[in-house]
Each structure stands twice: as C-alpha cells, then as structure tokens.
Amino acid sequence: MSRSTLAIRFSYAIHTNPSPRRSNDHMPSEPLQIELSTIAEPPGRILRLHGPLVLGNLRPFRAELRKDDTLLTILDISGVPFMDSTGIGEIVNFYSRCQANSARLILVGPSPRVSALLHMTRIDTLLTIVPTLEAALQ
C-alpha cells in the first residue's frame, strides 16, 4: 500500500540564543531546524529535525509537537547529532499524549550516539524506531 506524502511542505529554522560555550561542553550550541511535511493517508505529519535536541532548543520543538493532533507523527531524528534528557523527556511526553489519543509516533534514523542514549534509558523498548523514512511510511 502506497502513501501519498508531501501534500503541503514548508520548512523553517528555529533560532535560539544559545549560551556561550563553556569549557566542559562537549558540543557547540547550534540552532534546531524543523522541517514539516504532511501525509495524506493516513492523516499525519513528518517532522525532520536538524541540530541538537537540548534544553535551549526545546520550547519551539514542544510547540511544534503540540500544534497538531494527527493520527500519525513521524519524527525523523537522523539529523540530530545529540540530545539531552530534556529532549528525551519531551519525546516521551509526546508519546504518552499519542497513546492517550490513539495516535502513533515513529522515530526515524537515530544517530549511533542518540541510539545509545535511547538504549541506555530503555526508551527504545517503548517507542517504535525505524532506520529510514521509507520504513516508517510502510
């Protein structure tokens, strides 16, 4: 069964004012970019993230997740090099919201570093995680 994607497509960058890099930071602060695509059947959306999913970038990410109550949200995190506990917490909170509304959340393409974090926290046993966007659309 084939699904029609990209009924509407737009993207934008979320600009944050990251704090200056401290000497103990492992990664420089970068903005998070979110690209939104819609799926016609079943009604859904794809959110492609590019950049770190950390406390400084969380507010716009949270707002984007809560904008729409579709039956399917595909969260493509292949462009997320790392995330902190607030990023994981927001994904788990959104997963709980999906469960309460009989909706689905699929994570796509976590990097090895993010995969290790999801495994260490056992979140990988809770969420549906697939390697590619094509696999998520099947």
Secondary structure, DSSP 8 states (H G I E B T S, - for coil): ----EEEEEEEEEE--------TT-SS----EEEEEEEETTTTEEEEEEES-BSGGGHHHHHHHHHT---SEEEEEEEE---B-HHHHHHHHHHHHHHHHTT-EEEEE---HHHHHHHHHTTGGGTSEEESSHHHHT-
